Amino acid sequence: MSEKIKPIAIHLPQFHPIPENDAWWGEGFTEWTNVAKAKPLFKSHYQPHLPADLGFYDLRLEEARIAQEQLAKAHGIYGFCYYHYWFNSKRILEAPLNRKLANPNEDLPFMLCWANENWTRIWNGGDKDVLLQQNYSLEDDLKHIQVLISYFKDDRYIKVEGKPVFIVYRANLFPDIQETIKLWRHEVKKAGFEDLYIGYAKNTDYETLKNDDGFDFSFDFQPNFSNRPSSIKNGVFKRYFNSLLHKLKLPVIDKYRLVYDYEAFSKLQMKTGFKENEYPSITPGWDNTARRKENYFVLHNSTPEKYGNWLDYIVKNYPWKRMPESFLFINAWNEWAEGNHLEPCQKWGKAYLETTKEKIEK
């Protein structure tokens, strides 16, 4: 294991127009469209989340991507984990990363996470209206890994003991994930690599997956409700927060709207401990009301100090020596429409980035 903790910030490449989004949401749509129209829904609700130092950037531009990398490197971020989109050989939102690959000046290390869900109109309540559908087959898996190998061969691609790191977001959606992983490992070895270092994002839906499904690791995707005490599952958590929110004059939890206190949530996460073969993760905040008017989820009252307390606990208590690398996943670098970003905002400036650097490097 490397001695230095390596923060990996999850990166959303949604900040540039594409023909598909023009057709589905209106001409010129990007994630900034949702961000700019957000409004506070209750007293002391922090919305809208507006960018500061980097502004409303366009990820097609070299200047924007380099500015992101420089900011990340200056604050101790080791690399980006880019969301990768593949729908039966159809690529989408691939331009920013492809332009990075062609530009040696963009030298921040990176890995990929396949966001393998259907694309739907869930943002505006139409979750059954499928825009792009995932259809799994070994034939498609073969085509996919052959494209991925071209990324793996890049010197900037993050590898562990010579094995390129690849993450599947929703591993439970595959009809036979073991066969898929076997095929991928075979092709990666055939391409000259030692093997594939493959993981999945661990959250509520993925609790039943084990290492014998073929994975090398998982990471604790935050906010994560699979890492929670049993008291949350039986309703104590809901009753506790309804009482707390009532005192704070905030909306209570129901099946459509969830508002949790960030500090209380982070303390619950700290109490759960760390799982076998699982890298730690943290989120600076969460608020997807910019995308959703129903079924939204808010981690309310996040501050850099509270985030720093959670991060400090992970740094000091995670058993770093038991994994082959020292990855710490941060969700996310730039999920602006989910209120979930390390990038500077107009309220906090660089405070979350500065806290990250302070806690990681001390």
Secondary structure in CASP SS format (residue, H / E / C, confidence):
PFRMAT SS
TARGET T0000
AUTHOR 0000-0000-0000
METHOD secondary structure of the structure
MODEL  1
M C 1.00
S C 1.00
E C 1.00
K C 1.00
I C 1.00
K E 1.00
P E 1.00
I E 1.00
A E 1.00
I E 1.00
H E 1.00
L C 1.00
P C 1.00
Q C 1.00
F C 1.00
H C 1.00
P C 1.00
I C 1.00
P H 1.00
E H 1.00
N H 1.00
D H 1.00
A H 1.00
W H 1.00
W H 1.00
G C 1.00
E C 1.00
G C 1.00
F C 1.00
T C 1.00
E H 1.00
W H 1.00
T H 1.00
N H 1.00
V H 1.00
A H 1.00
K H 1.00
A C 1.00
K C 1.00
P C 1.00
L C 1.00
F C 1.00
K C 1.00
S C 1.00
H C 1.00
Y C 1.00
Q C 1.00
P C 1.00
H C 1.00
L C 1.00
P E 1.00
A C 1.00
D C 1.00
L C 1.00
G C 1.00
F C 1.00
Y C 1.00
D C 1.00
L C 1.00
R C 1.00
L C 1.00
E H 1.00
E H 1.00
A H 1.00
R H 1.00
I H 1.00
A H 1.00
Q H 1.00
E H 1.00
Q H 1.00
L H 1.00
A H 1.00
K H 1.00
A H 1.00
H C 1.00
G C 1.00
I C 1.00
Y C 1.00
G E 1.00
F E 1.00
C E 1.00
Y E 1.00
Y E 1.00
H E 1.00
Y C 1.00
W E 1.00
F E 1.00
N C 1.00
S C 1.00
K E 1.00
R E 1.00
I C 1.00
L C 1.00
E C 1.00
A H 1.00
P H 1.00
L H 1.00
N H 1.00
R H 1.00
K H 1.00
L H 1.00
A C 1.00
N C 1.00
P C 1.00
N C 1.00
E C 1.00
D C 1.00
L C 1.00
P C 1.00
F E 1.00
M E 1.00
L E 1.00
C E 1.00
W E 1.00
A C 1.00
N C 1.00
E C 1.00
N C 1.00
W E 1.00
T E 1.00
R E 1.00
I H 1.00
W H 1.00
N H 1.00
G C 1.00
G E 1.00
D E 1.00
K E 1.00
D E 1.00
V E 1.00
L E 1.00
L E 1.00
Q C 1.00
Q C 1.00
N C 1.00
Y C 1.00
S C 1.00
L H 1.00
E H 1.00
D H 1.00
D H 1.00
L H 1.00
K H 1.00
H H 1.00
I H 1.00
Q H 1.00
V H 1.00
L H 1.00
I H 1.00
S H 1.00
Y H 1.00
F H 1.00
K C 1.00
D C 1.00
D C 1.00
R C 1.00
Y E 1.00
I C 1.00
K E 1.00
V E 1.00
E C 1.00
G C 1.00
K E 1.00
P E 1.00
V E 1.00
F E 1.00
I E 1.00
V E 1.00
Y C 1.00
R C 1.00
A H 1.00
N H 1.00
L H 1.00
F C 1.00
P C 1.00
D C 1.00
I H 1.00
Q H 1.00
E H 1.00
T H 1.00
I H 1.00
K H 1.00
L H 1.00
W H 1.00
R H 1.00
H H 1.00
E H 1.00
V H 1.00
K H 1.00
K H 1.00
A C 1.00
G C 1.00
F C 1.00
E C 1.00
D C 1.00
L C 1.00
Y E 1.00
I E 1.00
G E 1.00
Y E 1.00
A E 1.00
K E 1.00
N C 1.00
T H 1.00
D H 1.00
Y H 1.00
E C 1.00
T C 1.00
L C 1.00
K C 1.00
N H 1.00
D H 1.00
D H 1.00
G C 1.00
F C 1.00
D C 1.00
F E 1.00
S E 1.00
F E 1.00
D E 1.00
F C 1.00
Q C 1.00
P C 1.00
N C 1.00
F C 1.00
S C 1.00
N C 1.00
R C 1.00
P C 1.00
S H 1.00
S H 1.00
I H 1.00
K H 1.00
N C 1.00
G C 1.00
V H 1.00
F H 1.00
K H 1.00
R H 1.00
Y H 1.00
F H 1.00
N H 1.00
S H 1.00
L H 1.00
L H 1.00
H H 1.00
K H 1.00
L C 1.00
K C 1.00
L C 1.00
P C 1.00
V C 1.00
I C 1.00
D C 1.00
K C 1.00
Y C 1.00
R E 1.00
L E 1.00
V E 1.00
Y E 1.00
D E 1.00
Y H 1.00
E H 1.00
A H 1.00
F H 1.00
S H 1.00
K H 1.00
L H 1.00
Q H 1.00
M H 1.00
K H 1.00
T C 1.00
G C 1.00
F C 1.00
K C 1.00
E C 1.00
N C 1.00
E E 1.00
Y E 1.00
P C 1.00
S E 1.00
I E 1.00
T C 1.00
P C 1.00
G C 1.00
W E 1.00
D E 1.00
N H 1.00
T H 1.00
A H 1.00
R C 1.00
R C 1.00
K C 1.00
E C 1.00
N C 1.00
Y E 1.00
F E 1.00
V E 1.00
L E 1.00
H E 1.00
N C 1.00
S C 1.00
T C 1.00
P H 1.00
E H 1.00
K H 1.00
Y H 1.00
G H 1.00
N H 1.00
W H 1.00
L H 1.00
D H 1.00
Y H 1.00
I H 1.00
V H 1.00
K H 1.00
N H 1.00
Y C 1.00
P C 1.00
W H 1.00
K H 1.00
R H 1.00
M C 1.00
P C 1.00
E C 1.00
S C 1.00
F E 1.00
L E 1.00
F E 1.00
I E 1.00
N C 1.00
A C 1.00
W C 1.00
N E 1.00
E E 1.00
W H 1.00
A H 1.00
E H 1.00
G C 1.00
N E 1.00
H E 1.00
L C 1.00
E C 1.00
P C 1.00
C E 1.00
Q C 1.00
K C 1.00
W C 1.00
G E 1.00
K C 1.00
A H 1.00
Y H 1.00
L H 1.00
E H 1.00
T H 1.00
T H 1.00
K H 1.00
E H 1.00
K H 1.00
I H 1.00
E H 1.00
K C 1.00
END
